[in-house]
Amino acid sequence: MKTAEKDNKPSFYKDAVFEMNGEERGLDILVKPFRQHNLDNEVTFVVTFIEKEPKIQDAVEVEKVTLTSRTKIYIQELEEELKKTKEELQTSLEEIETSNEELQAANEELLASNEELQSTNEELQSVNEEINTVNAENVQKMDDLAALNADMNNLLESIDIGTIFLDSSLRIRKFTPAIKKHFSLINSDIGRPIDNFTTNFGTNRGRKGLVDRCKKVIETGKKLERHIISKEGRHYLQRISPFINSQQDIEGIVITFVDVETLHKAQEKLIASEKRFKTFYEKDPVMHFTVDPNTSIIKEVNEKAVEKLEYSSKDELIGRPIFELYEDEAQLKAVRLNKIFLENGELNNVEQEMLTKTGKKVPVILNSTVELDEEDQVVNNRYTCVDISELKEAQERLKKKKVALERANKDLEQFVSICSHDLQEPLSTIKFGSDILGKIYGKKLDEKAREYITYIDKASDRLSNQIKALLDHSRIGQNSERSLVNTKEMVEVVKYDLGKRVKDTNAKIHVGNLPKIMAYEVELRLLFQNLISNALKYKSDERDPEIRISAYPEDKYWVFSIMDNGIGITEEDQKNIFTIFNRARTKNKYEGTGVGLAHAEKIVILHEGSIWVDSQPGVGSTFYFKLKTEE
């Protein structure tokens, strides 16, 4: 391997003999070197062992290699490698020395260049110092002049007032940007006479007028002012003032144009507001009084006060104490109210009676506030009086109607109670008589007579149930108050009460999310019971009953729906379905008195709502009812 590495070519060793398991064997050995092309220049070897039969007869015994002889060979190889390495190091050293000499020469050149640059820099610095010395005074003077000029320009440019400077010949010397913006002047106009531009300044801009006014200011030394309007319709205050120098001589004119558009619009708005307020004050359908806070003397009134109190003009009311408009008893009340007013600074919705010129009483709702000045001092008391004569009359009429209605309801309740009691007694007699006839004389009567007795029994029972139902209907809503009701829990209770019928009909009842509302609990439970019971009663023979109950909010109401898949209701029967004792026409006979839906309607009306039905015969019905919620 050493030989292969040294010669950089394959090395071949033939007829090597070795012993393995007591048996001698022979082989040839081939070593191939491979150099890696990288920075380390590493060498790898491929060693190939070619096994063959040993040729002992041709073999020549050689002297055994001892440790000493091997060491000599190894030392010799190391010496050769060291010699080679020394030669390479000597070559590298020579190259480094050559590079060092080159770098030293370059460094000397750089030092020479640096010395030259340093010399040049010193010369430039000397020249610069001379220039700074020469220009120091000029720079100082220029700075002072620039600062002064900048201050003047900043002042003129920052001011939002259009200004034109004229000389004694009325030629333009300077103008501010505000003039350029509003009146379309350009820098090249400097030096031109002002009379060339008088047509640019507003609608009141006579050429002769402006020039004459400028000349007058130069002659008198007094400034002149007037309002003008620009071409764009903006309002300005034109002020012409004399330009006075340090010797107090007039050297020209200063014309300023102050934009007063905002002020003008504010004045217009104020005038319009005052006009609207006066119109509102005068035409307002309520009475207004402005009263002196110290003397209670009326200072101003509107036309409605004059009209309502039956006076012919404002002069009859202005100057009179406000208390003279009250009768004696009302005056005492007004004095007490005035103390409260002084403490709180206002009165709200106080009932009072005022006297007209003819002595007629006018009931009013009185409101009063104070009017303050800029220093929060009270300058006026303002009274607003709303005539409630019609409201009082309406209240009186409603009170009478309420008394009459309460009396009628009481009479009706008494009538229903008496009727139910008085009718039940003869019905009981009829029922008892028909039972006696059936039991004692039943065998003696023919089939037709017994059928008539059965008719009497059924009619008596039906009339008794109807009387009881009528009495229950009249008592709905009596002696009850609203409370918070969980309608979902209530429906579950109704389902439990109707459990036997639900099981017998194999019905399915689906209940959605239902709200908690303020309602009459007993009546609302009866409402759900009647509608769900009807859905179970009027089921279709072709399918099992299926009922869906849901609700959704609508403004201040909750709308409930109870949908079934029963026999449905014809459009003709829907018109009178909620009438008491009215029953829809059906193919089959169903038990009942015909008051269930009448009960439902009355309960819904009790909750300030409404009820209606949407139905299709053979498909099913959906009853909707809307209940008003209370906060």
LOVEX-951842 format. One line per 10 residues: their letters; for each residue x, y, z of C-alpha. Coordinates in Angstrom, 2 decimals, always signed. Each point is the difference from the previous one (the first is absolute). Layout:
BEGIN
A	X,Y,Z ~ ...
//
This chain:
BEGIN
MKTAEKDNKP	+0.00,+0.00,+0.00 ~ +2.87,+2.36,+0.72 ~ +1.46,-0.84,-3.41 ~ -3.37,+0.59,-1.73 ~ -0.41,+3.36,+1.77 ~ +3.54,+1.07,-0.75 ~ -0.05,-1.01,-3.68 ~ -3.69,+0.96,-0.38 ~ -0.65,-3.19,-2.00 ~ -1.21,-3.55,+0.73
SFYKDAVFEM	+2.38,-2.35,+1.90 ~ -0.11,-3.76,-0.56 ~ +1.30,-2.67,+2.35 ~ +0.04,-3.59,-1.41 ~ -0.04,-3.48,+1.55 ~ -0.54,+0.92,+3.59 ~ -0.39,-3.11,+2.24 ~ -2.01,-0.13,+3.21 ~ -1.29,-2.72,+2.31 ~ -3.66,-0.39,+0.92
NGEERGLDIL	-1.40,-2.82,+2.14 ~ +3.26,-1.95,-0.38 ~ -0.09,+0.23,-3.77 ~ +2.32,+2.09,-2.17 ~ -1.62,+2.27,-2.59 ~ +1.25,+2.47,-2.57 ~ -1.22,+3.34,-1.39 ~ +1.02,+3.10,-1.99 ~ -0.49,+3.46,+1.50 ~ -0.91,+3.08,-2.16
VKPFRQHNLD	+0.00,+3.50,+1.59 ~ -1.49,+2.98,-1.93 ~ +0.31,+3.58,+1.39 ~ -2.77,+2.64,-0.49 ~ +0.57,+3.69,+0.77 ~ -2.96,+2.15,+1.15 ~ -0.34,+3.35,-1.82 ~ -0.49,+2.17,+3.07 ~ +1.98,+2.39,+2.17 ~ +1.53,-2.83,+2.09
NEVTFVVTFI	+1.10,-2.04,-3.09 ~ -0.81,-3.22,+1.85 ~ +1.02,-3.44,-1.42 ~ -2.13,-3.12,+0.21 ~ +0.91,-3.55,-1.09 ~ -1.77,-2.94,-1.57 ~ +1.64,-3.29,+1.07 ~ -0.87,-3.08,-2.08 ~ +0.88,-3.51,+1.24 ~ +0.15,-2.60,-2.87
EKEPKIQDAV	+0.02,-3.49,+1.49 ~ +1.85,-2.86,-1.86 ~ +1.79,-3.27,+0.54 ~ +3.40,+0.53,+1.63 ~ +3.09,-1.09,-1.98 ~ +2.22,-1.27,+2.76 ~ +2.56,-1.55,-2.36 ~ +0.63,+3.33,-1.65 ~ +0.11,+1.91,+3.26 ~ +3.29,+1.37,+1.27
EVEKVTLTSR	+0.47,+0.30,+3.67 ~ +0.89,+3.54,+0.99 ~ +1.45,+1.31,+3.13 ~ -2.54,+0.72,+2.63 ~ -0.77,+3.63,+0.53 ~ +1.13,+1.06,+3.42 ~ -1.19,+3.00,+1.97 ~ +3.38,+1.70,-0.51 ~ -0.03,-0.27,-3.77 ~ -3.62,+1.18,-0.16
TKIYIQELEE	+0.79,+2.98,+2.15 ~ +2.81,+0.97,-2.29 ~ -2.27,-0.09,-2.99 ~ -2.64,+2.05,+1.83 ~ +2.63,+2.58,+1.07 ~ +1.28,+0.20,-3.54 ~ -3.52,+0.70,-1.25 ~ -0.54,+2.69,+2.65 ~ +3.26,+1.67,-0.96 ~ -1.08,+0.10,-3.61
ELKKTKEELQ	-3.35,+1.54,+1.03 ~ +1.74,+2.56,+2.23 ~ +2.36,+0.93,-2.79 ~ -2.92,+0.48,-2.35 ~ -1.92,+2.03,+2.60 ~ +3.09,+2.17,+0.63 ~ +0.30,+0.73,-3.69 ~ -3.68,+1.01,-0.13 ~ +0.40,+2.24,+3.08 ~ +3.09,+1.64,-1.52
TSLEEIETSN	-1.98,+0.73,-3.16 ~ -2.91,+1.50,+2.02 ~ +2.44,+2.11,+2.02 ~ +1.52,+1.43,-3.13 ~ -3.47,+0.83,-1.34 ~ -0.93,+1.72,+3.29 ~ +3.16,+2.06,-0.04 ~ -0.73,+1.08,-3.56 ~ -3.60,+1.01,+0.97 ~ +1.31,+1.87,+3.06
EELQAANEEL	+2.37,+2.01,-2.16 ~ -2.86,+0.89,-2.36 ~ -2.26,+1.06,+2.93 ~ +2.81,+2.11,+1.48 ~ +0.47,+1.78,-3.33 ~ -3.77,+0.67,-0.23 ~ -0.01,+1.30,+3.58 ~ +2.79,+2.42,-0.79 ~ -1.97,+1.27,-2.99 ~ -3.11,+0.50,+2.19
LASNEELQST	+2.04,+1.89,+2.61 ~ +1.32,+2.28,-2.72 ~ -3.54,+0.61,-1.32 ~ -1.25,+0.68,+3.54 ~ +2.73,+2.57,+0.56 ~ -0.95,+1.73,-3.24 ~ -3.74,-0.02,+0.98 ~ +0.83,+1.35,+3.45 ~ +2.00,+2.80,-1.55 ~ -2.85,+0.81,-2.39
NEELQSVNEE	-2.50,-0.04,+2.90 ~ +2.11,+2.44,+1.98 ~ +0.11,+2.34,-2.96 ~ -3.82,-0.25,-0.49 ~ -0.57,+0.60,+3.72 ~ +2.14,+3.09,-0.15 ~ -1.96,+1.29,-2.99 ~ -3.29,-0.80,+1.75 ~ +1.06,+1.94,+3.08 ~ +0.84,+2.98,-2.14
INTVNAENVQ	-3.43,-0.22,-1.74 ~ -1.82,-0.31,+3.35 ~ +1.86,+3.01,+1.31 ~ -0.88,+2.03,-3.09 ~ -3.72,-0.97,+0.02 ~ -0.68,+0.08,+3.76 ~ -1.32,+3.53,+0.08 ~ -2.02,-0.43,-3.21 ~ -1.59,-3.21,+1.30 ~ -1.00,+1.67,+3.24
KMDDLAALNA	-1.59,+2.90,-1.85 ~ -1.77,-2.36,-2.41 ~ -1.31,-2.10,+2.91 ~ -1.38,+3.04,+1.72 ~ -1.61,+1.23,-3.19 ~ -1.38,-3.50,-0.83 ~ -1.46,-0.38,+3.50 ~ -1.68,+3.36,-0.23 ~ -1.32,-0.75,-3.47 ~ -1.17,-3.46,+1.08
DMNNLLESID	-1.87,+1.46,+2.95 ~ -1.74,+2.47,-2.26 ~ -0.85,-2.63,-2.63 ~ -1.27,-2.43,+2.63 ~ -2.16,+2.70,+1.48 ~ -1.46,+0.96,-3.37 ~ -0.47,-3.59,-1.19 ~ -1.42,-1.34,+3.24 ~ -2.58,+2.72,+0.39 ~ -3.38,-1.00,-1.41
IGTIFLDSSL	-0.97,+3.55,-0.88 ~ +0.41,+1.15,-3.60 ~ +2.29,+3.05,+0.00 ~ +1.28,+2.27,-2.83 ~ +2.78,+2.59,+0.51 ~ -0.12,+3.01,-2.34 ~ +2.52,+2.80,-0.38 ~ -0.92,+3.67,-0.09 ~ -0.79,-0.35,-3.74 ~ -2.43,-2.81,+0.79
RIRKFTPAIK	+2.20,-2.64,-1.63 ~ +0.13,-3.53,+1.43 ~ +3.12,-0.55,+2.16 ~ -0.89,-3.32,+1.64 ~ -2.95,-2.25,+0.83 ~ -0.65,-2.97,+2.27 ~ -0.91,-3.52,-1.25 ~ -3.56,+0.47,+1.26 ~ -0.50,+2.69,-2.66 ~ +1.49,-2.29,-2.63
KHFSLINSDI	-2.40,-2.76,+0.99 ~ -3.18,+2.03,+0.10 ~ +0.64,+2.65,-2.67 ~ +2.23,-1.70,-2.60 ~ +3.05,+2.29,+0.22 ~ +3.42,-1.32,-1.13 ~ +3.54,+1.12,+0.85 ~ +0.45,+1.72,-3.35 ~ -2.76,+2.45,+0.97 ~ +2.39,+1.72,+2.44
GRPIDNFTTN	+0.70,+3.54,-1.23 ~ -3.25,+0.37,-1.90 ~ -2.58,+2.69,+0.95 ~ -2.82,-1.15,+2.24 ~ -2.63,+1.48,-2.29 ~ +0.79,-2.80,-2.49 ~ -1.40,-2.53,+2.47 ~ -2.91,+1.70,+1.66 ~ -2.44,-2.13,-1.97 ~ +1.28,-3.09,+1.86
FGTNRGRKGL	-1.22,+1.15,+3.41 ~ -3.61,-0.80,+0.65 ~ -3.33,+1.12,-1.36 ~ +0.30,+3.50,+1.56 ~ +3.29,+0.60,-1.81 ~ -0.21,+3.16,-2.06 ~ +3.44,+0.83,-1.46 ~ -0.36,+3.64,+0.83 ~ -1.41,-0.71,+3.43 ~ +2.99,-2.02,+1.26
VDRCKKVIET	+2.59,+2.41,-1.42 ~ -1.85,+3.00,+1.43 ~ -0.22,-1.68,+3.40 ~ +3.76,-0.75,-0.05 ~ +0.79,+3.61,-0.91 ~ -2.28,+1.20,+2.76 ~ +1.85,-2.15,+2.56 ~ +3.35,+1.43,-1.18 ~ -1.36,+3.53,+0.35 ~ -1.74,-0.41,+3.35
GKKLERHIIS	+2.10,-2.75,+1.60 ~ -3.19,-1.68,+1.26 ~ -0.95,-3.57,-0.83 ~ -3.24,-0.94,-1.80 ~ -2.05,-3.23,+0.26 ~ -2.89,-1.56,-1.91 ~ -1.48,-3.47,-0.76 ~ +0.49,-1.47,-3.49 ~ -0.84,-3.28,-1.75 ~ +2.54,-1.85,-2.15
KEGRHYLQRI	-0.68,-1.60,-3.37 ~ -0.40,-3.35,+1.79 ~ -2.70,+1.54,+2.18 ~ +2.06,+0.14,+3.21 ~ -0.36,+2.92,+2.39 ~ +3.01,+2.12,+0.99 ~ +0.70,+3.07,+2.08 ~ +2.09,+2.40,-2.11 ~ +2.25,+2.21,+2.13 ~ +2.22,+2.74,-1.56
SPFINSQQDI	+2.70,+1.32,+2.37 ~ +2.96,+2.42,-0.49 ~ +3.54,-1.48,-0.07 ~ +2.11,+2.16,+2.37 ~ +3.82,-0.19,+0.11 ~ +2.35,+0.59,+2.92 ~ -0.09,+3.77,-0.63 ~ -3.80,-0.10,+0.34 ~ -0.45,+0.82,-3.69 ~ -2.65,-1.70,-2.17
EGIVITFVDV	+1.84,-2.01,-2.68 ~ -2.86,-2.04,-1.33 ~ -3.15,-1.98,+0.67 ~ -0.73,-3.36,+1.65 ~ -3.21,-1.65,-1.22 ~ -1.22,-3.04,+2.00 ~ -2.84,-2.36,-0.81 ~ -1.23,-1.81,+3.12 ~ -2.05,-3.13,-0.78 ~ -3.25,+0.43,+1.94
ETLHKAQEKL	-1.88,-2.78,-1.83 ~ -0.29,-2.13,+3.14 ~ -1.19,+2.98,+2.00 ~ -2.46,+0.93,-2.75 ~ -1.40,-3.55,-0.14 ~ -0.23,-0.07,+3.78 ~ -1.93,+3.27,-0.10 ~ -2.32,-1.40,-2.67 ~ -0.51,-3.17,+2.05 ~ -0.65,+2.07,+3.09
IASEKRFKTF	-2.54,+2.13,-1.85 ~ -1.65,-3.12,-1.45 ~ +0.05,-1.68,+3.40 ~ -1.55,+3.03,+1.65 ~ -2.61,+0.09,-2.74 ~ -0.76,-3.72,+0.44 ~ -0.12,+0.37,+3.76 ~ -2.32,+2.98,-0.28 ~ -2.19,-1.94,-2.43 ~ +0.05,-3.01,+2.30
YEKDPVMHFT	-0.61,+2.18,+3.02 ~ -2.91,+1.80,-1.61 ~ -1.57,-2.91,-1.89 ~ +0.59,-2.71,+2.60 ~ -3.38,-1.51,+1.01 ~ +0.90,+0.37,+3.70 ~ +0.13,+3.15,+2.11 ~ +3.39,+1.63,+0.67 ~ +0.71,+2.66,+2.64 ~ +3.30,+1.83,+0.64
VDPNTSIIKE	+0.01,+1.30,+3.58 ~ +2.33,+2.29,+1.94 ~ +1.68,-2.20,+2.69 ~ -0.05,+2.78,+2.61 ~ -3.46,+1.58,-0.44 ~ -1.94,-2.87,-1.68 ~ -1.16,+2.56,-2.59 ~ -0.83,-1.43,-3.44 ~ +2.54,+1.31,-2.54 ~ -1.09,-1.93,-3.11
VNEKAVEKLE	-2.75,-2.41,-1.10 ~ -0.85,-1.78,-3.22 ~ -3.16,+0.20,-2.10 ~ -1.37,-3.32,+1.33 ~ +0.02,+1.39,+3.57 ~ -1.96,+3.06,-1.15 ~ -2.48,-2.25,-1.83 ~ -0.46,-2.61,+2.75 ~ -0.45,+2.58,+2.74 ~ -2.47,+1.96,-2.18
YSSKDELIGR	+1.95,+3.27,-0.10 ~ +0.00,+2.26,-3.06 ~ +3.75,+0.82,-0.08 ~ +3.32,-0.67,+1.70 ~ -0.04,+3.44,+1.61 ~ -2.82,-1.09,+2.32 ~ +2.25,-2.75,+1.45 ~ +3.47,+1.55,-0.14 ~ +0.77,+1.96,+3.18 ~ -2.40,-2.00,+2.22
PIFELYEDEA	+1.17,-2.37,+2.76 ~ -0.23,-3.65,-1.04 ~ -1.89,-0.79,+3.22 ~ -2.99,+2.09,-1.15 ~ -0.70,-2.70,-2.58 ~ -0.82,-2.50,+2.78 ~ -3.10,-0.16,+2.17 ~ +0.35,+0.40,+3.78 ~ +0.56,-3.67,+0.82 ~ +2.35,-0.45,-2.96
QLKAVRLNKI	+1.96,+3.09,+1.07 ~ +0.84,-1.66,+3.34 ~ +1.16,-3.08,-1.87 ~ +2.05,+2.19,-2.36 ~ +1.76,+1.65,+2.95 ~ +0.96,-3.43,+1.38 ~ +1.17,-1.08,-3.47 ~ +2.04,+3.18,-0.35 ~ +2.03,-0.97,+3.09 ~ +0.69,-3.41,-1.53
FLENGELNNV	+0.90,+1.71,-3.28 ~ +2.52,+2.28,+1.73 ~ +1.63,-3.01,+1.68 ~ +0.15,-2.35,-3.02 ~ +0.07,+2.45,-2.90 ~ -2.83,-1.80,-1.82 ~ -3.55,-1.34,+0.25 ~ -1.17,-3.04,-1.95 ~ -3.55,-1.08,-0.90 ~ -1.87,+1.84,+2.74
EQEMLTKTGK	-3.78,+0.21,-0.31 ~ -1.33,+3.52,+0.50 ~ -3.11,+2.00,-0.86 ~ +0.16,+3.39,-1.72 ~ -2.73,+2.62,-0.42 ~ -1.05,+1.50,-3.29 ~ -0.96,+3.64,-0.37 ~ -3.65,-0.99,+0.47 ~ +0.79,-2.02,+3.15 ~ -0.22,-3.47,-1.56
KVPVILNSTV	+2.35,-2.63,+1.42 ~ +2.50,-1.61,-2.35 ~ +1.81,-3.11,+1.32 ~ +3.64,-0.09,-1.13 ~ +3.19,-2.03,+0.41 ~ +2.68,+2.44,+1.16 ~ +3.74,-0.31,-0.72 ~ +2.52,+2.67,+0.94 ~ +3.75,+0.57,-0.57 ~ +2.45,+2.86,+0.52
ELDEEDQVVN	+1.84,+1.94,-2.70 ~ +3.65,+0.77,+0.84 ~ +2.40,+2.59,-1.44 ~ +3.70,-0.46,-0.80 ~ +0.87,+0.29,+3.70 ~ -2.60,-2.62,+1.03 ~ -2.22,+2.65,+1.53 ~ -3.78,-0.46,-0.20 ~ -1.51,+2.56,-2.39 ~ -3.44,-1.54,-0.66
NRYTCVDISE	-2.38,-2.70,+1.13 ~ -1.70,-1.83,-2.85 ~ -3.41,-1.60,+0.55 ~ -1.59,-2.47,-2.41 ~ -3.67,-0.78,+0.55 ~ -1.80,-2.74,-1.95 ~ -3.79,+0.24,-0.09 ~ -1.37,-3.37,+1.15 ~ -3.69,+0.93,-0.09 ~ -0.76,-2.61,-2.65
LKEAQERLKK	+2.09,-2.57,+1.87 ~ -1.94,+0.71,+3.20 ~ -3.28,-0.34,-1.86 ~ +1.18,-3.27,-1.56 ~ +1.08,-1.26,+3.43 ~ -3.39,+0.87,+1.38 ~ -1.72,-1.83,-2.83 ~ +2.28,-3.02,+0.48 ~ -0.67,+0.05,+3.72 ~ -3.75,-0.09,-0.65
KKVALERANK	+0.43,-2.76,-2.57 ~ +2.16,-1.93,+2.44 ~ -2.64,+0.26,+2.71 ~ -2.68,-1.08,-2.47 ~ +2.18,-2.86,-1.27 ~ +0.78,-1.20,+3.52 ~ -3.70,+0.13,+0.80 ~ -0.84,-1.89,-3.21 ~ +2.67,-2.63,+0.71 ~ -1.30,-0.43,+3.51
DLEQFVSICS	-3.57,-0.30,-1.27 ~ +1.17,-2.46,-2.67 ~ +1.84,-2.12,+2.55 ~ -3.04,+0.04,+2.24 ~ -2.23,-0.84,-2.96 ~ +2.22,-2.91,-1.08 ~ +0.18,-1.27,+3.57 ~ -3.76,+0.27,+0.46 ~ -0.68,-1.57,-3.38 ~ +2.33,-2.89,+0.65
HDLQEPLSTI	-1.54,-0.58,+3.43 ~ -3.60,+0.48,-1.11 ~ +0.44,-2.11,-3.14 ~ +1.79,-2.82,+1.78 ~ -2.99,-0.55,+2.32 ~ -2.65,-0.66,-2.72 ~ +2.60,-2.00,-1.94 ~ +0.48,-2.18,+3.05 ~ -3.78,-0.46,+0.23 ~ -0.17,-0.94,-3.70
KFGSDILGKI	+2.92,-2.38,+0.43 ~ -1.60,-1.54,+3.10 ~ -3.39,-0.38,-1.74 ~ +1.53,-1.67,-3.07 ~ +1.94,-2.39,+2.25 ~ -3.22,-0.93,+1.89 ~ -1.86,-0.56,-3.24 ~ +2.80,-2.22,-1.28 ~ +0.28,-2.07,+3.16 ~ -3.66,-0.36,+1.08
YGKKLDEKAR	-1.85,+0.09,-3.28 ~ +2.80,-1.15,-2.29 ~ -1.52,-3.44,-0.52 ~ -3.43,+1.45,-0.80 ~ +1.37,+2.42,-2.62 ~ +0.65,-0.95,-3.57 ~ +3.40,+0.38,-1.73 ~ -0.83,+3.46,-1.36 ~ -0.93,+1.36,+3.46 ~ +3.23,-1.35,+1.53
EYITYIDKAS	+1.96,+1.67,-2.84 ~ -1.69,+3.33,+0.80 ~ +0.92,-0.39,+3.68 ~ +3.64,-0.59,-1.06 ~ -0.14,+3.17,-2.08 ~ -1.28,+1.92,+3.06 ~ +2.85,-1.35,+2.15 ~ +2.70,+0.92,-2.53 ~ -1.48,+3.44,-0.65 ~ -0.18,+0.68,+3.75
DRLSNQIKAL	+3.61,-1.04,+0.48 ~ +1.13,+2.08,-2.96 ~ -1.90,+3.09,+1.20 ~ +1.41,-0.43,+3.51 ~ +3.55,-0.20,-1.36 ~ -0.59,+3.07,-2.17 ~ -1.31,+2.00,+2.96 ~ +3.05,-1.02,+2.03 ~ +2.30,+0.91,-2.91 ~ -1.73,+3.38,-0.37
LDHSRIGQNS	+0.55,+0.70,+3.69 ~ +3.70,-0.97,-0.31 ~ +0.31,+2.24,-3.05 ~ -1.35,+3.00,+1.92 ~ +2.48,-0.57,+2.84 ~ +3.15,-0.02,-2.17 ~ +2.43,+2.72,+1.10 ~ -1.68,+0.76,+3.33 ~ +2.06,+0.40,+3.16 ~ +3.34,-0.80,-1.62
ERSLVNTKEM	+3.29,+1.83,-0.56 ~ +2.83,-0.49,-2.41 ~ +3.09,-1.91,+1.11 ~ +3.15,-1.32,-1.68 ~ -0.96,-3.25,-1.74 ~ +2.36,-2.54,-1.55 ~ -2.16,-1.04,-2.96 ~ +2.19,-3.02,-0.83 ~ -0.49,-1.46,+3.48 ~ -3.72,+0.82,-0.24
VEVVKYDLGK	-0.34,-1.94,-3.29 ~ +1.79,-2.97,+1.56 ~ -2.53,+0.05,+2.88 ~ -2.90,+0.09,-2.51 ~ +1.57,-2.95,-1.87 ~ +0.13,-1.90,+3.29 ~ -3.68,+0.80,+0.74 ~ -0.97,-1.25,-3.46 ~ +2.29,-3.01,+0.28 ~ -2.74,-2.66,-0.24
RVKDTNAKIH	-1.49,+1.51,-3.16 ~ +3.50,+0.44,-1.50 ~ +0.74,-3.67,+0.68 ~ -3.38,-1.20,-1.29 ~ +0.37,+1.91,-3.28 ~ +3.71,-0.87,-0.37 ~ +0.66,+3.74,-0.43 ~ +3.37,+1.75,-0.26 ~ +0.35,+3.50,+1.41 ~ +3.12,+2.02,-0.92
VGNLPKIMAY	+0.72,+3.07,+2.12 ~ +2.53,+2.62,-1.16 ~ +1.67,+2.78,+1.98 ~ -2.73,+1.91,+1.83 ~ +0.53,+3.24,+1.94 ~ -0.63,+1.23,+3.51 ~ -2.65,+2.75,-0.08 ~ -2.16,+2.04,+2.37 ~ -3.45,-1.60,-0.30 ~ -3.13,-1.15,+1.84
EVELRLLFQN	+1.20,-3.48,+0.94 ~ -3.33,-1.82,+0.49 ~ -1.56,+1.44,-3.16 ~ +3.12,-0.63,-2.11 ~ +0.07,-3.63,+1.10 ~ -3.67,-0.35,-1.00 ~ +0.88,+1.50,-3.41 ~ +2.73,-2.58,-0.70 ~ -2.20,-2.81,+1.34 ~ -2.95,+0.90,-2.25
LISNALKYKS	+2.11,+0.29,-3.18 ~ +2.06,-3.16,+0.61 ~ -3.12,-1.92,+1.04 ~ -1.77,+1.05,-3.23 ~ +3.02,-1.14,-2.05 ~ -0.28,-3.45,+1.65 ~ -3.80,-0.11,-0.30 ~ -0.30,+0.92,-3.68 ~ +2.64,-2.47,-1.22 ~ +0.01,-1.65,-3.39
DERDPEIRIS	-1.01,-3.64,-0.30 ~ +2.77,-0.57,-2.55 ~ +3.01,+0.90,+2.19 ~ +1.18,+0.41,+3.57 ~ -0.24,+3.52,+1.43 ~ +3.16,+2.12,-0.16 ~ +0.03,+3.41,+1.71 ~ +2.74,+2.68,-0.17 ~ +0.11,+2.94,+2.42 ~ +2.35,+2.96,-0.56
AYPEDKYWVF	+0.34,+3.76,+0.61 ~ +1.90,+3.02,-1.33 ~ +0.22,+3.69,+1.06 ~ -1.63,+2.77,-2.01 ~ +0.51,+3.58,+1.29 ~ -1.62,+0.10,+3.45 ~ -1.78,-3.32,-0.48 ~ +0.70,-3.73,+0.03 ~ -1.74,-1.98,-2.77 ~ -0.80,-3.64,+0.87
SIMDNGIGIT	-1.04,-2.65,-2.51 ~ -1.59,-3.43,+0.57 ~ +0.04,-2.08,-3.18 ~ -1.73,-3.38,-0.47 ~ -0.59,-2.49,-2.82 ~ -3.67,-0.58,+0.79 ~ -3.17,+0.23,-2.08 ~ +0.33,+3.76,-0.57 ~ -2.68,+2.71,-0.15 ~ -1.84,+1.27,-3.06
EEDQKNIFTI	+0.37,+3.65,-1.01 ~ -3.71,+0.59,+0.71 ~ +0.23,-1.37,+3.55 ~ +3.17,+2.05,+0.71 ~ -2.06,+3.21,-0.07 ~ -2.00,-0.89,+3.15 ~ +2.34,-2.49,+1.64 ~ +0.52,+2.23,+3.10 ~ -3.70,+0.75,+0.56 ~ -1.36,-1.50,+3.22
FNRARTKNKY	-2.01,-3.22,-0.43 ~ +0.97,-0.09,-3.70 ~ +1.39,-3.30,-1.22 ~ +1.54,-0.91,-3.34 ~ -1.89,-2.41,-2.21 ~ +1.75,-3.39,+0.01 ~ -0.69,-3.45,-1.40 ~ +0.30,-1.62,+3.44 ~ -1.67,+0.97,+3.26 ~ +2.33,+1.48,+2.67
EGTGVGLAHA	-0.70,+0.75,+3.65 ~ +0.10,+3.59,+1.24 ~ -1.99,+3.16,+0.69 ~ +1.46,+2.29,-2.67 ~ +1.50,+2.49,+2.45 ~ +3.68,-1.10,-0.01 ~ +1.10,+2.34,-2.79 ~ -2.20,+2.79,+1.40 ~ +1.91,-0.46,+3.29 ~ +3.27,+0.15,-1.97
EKIVILHEGS	-0.93,+3.25,-1.74 ~ -1.07,+1.67,+3.24 ~ +3.28,-1.04,+1.72 ~ +2.06,+1.37,-2.90 ~ -1.93,+3.29,+0.07 ~ +0.62,+0.12,+3.76 ~ +3.73,-0.01,-0.88 ~ -0.52,+2.87,-2.51 ~ +0.60,-2.32,-2.94 ~ -1.77,-1.72,-2.88
IWVDSQPGVG	-0.65,-3.57,-1.20 ~ -0.56,-1.43,-3.47 ~ +0.08,-3.33,-1.83 ~ +1.53,-1.23,-3.25 ~ -1.47,-3.31,-1.10 ~ -0.45,-2.30,-2.96 ~ -2.59,-2.79,+0.11 ~ +1.57,-3.45,+0.02 ~ +3.48,+1.40,+0.69 ~ -0.17,+1.68,+3.41
STFYFKLKTE	-0.30,+3.30,+1.86 ~ +2.35,+2.55,+1.56 ~ -1.32,+2.27,+2.74 ~ +1.99,+3.20,+0.56 ~ -0.42,+2.30,+2.98 ~ +1.93,+3.15,+0.84 ~ +0.55,+1.05,+3.64 ~ +1.31,+3.41,+1.06 ~ +3.04,-0.07,+2.26 ~ +0.48,+2.29,+2.97
E	+3.39,+1.46,+1.01
//
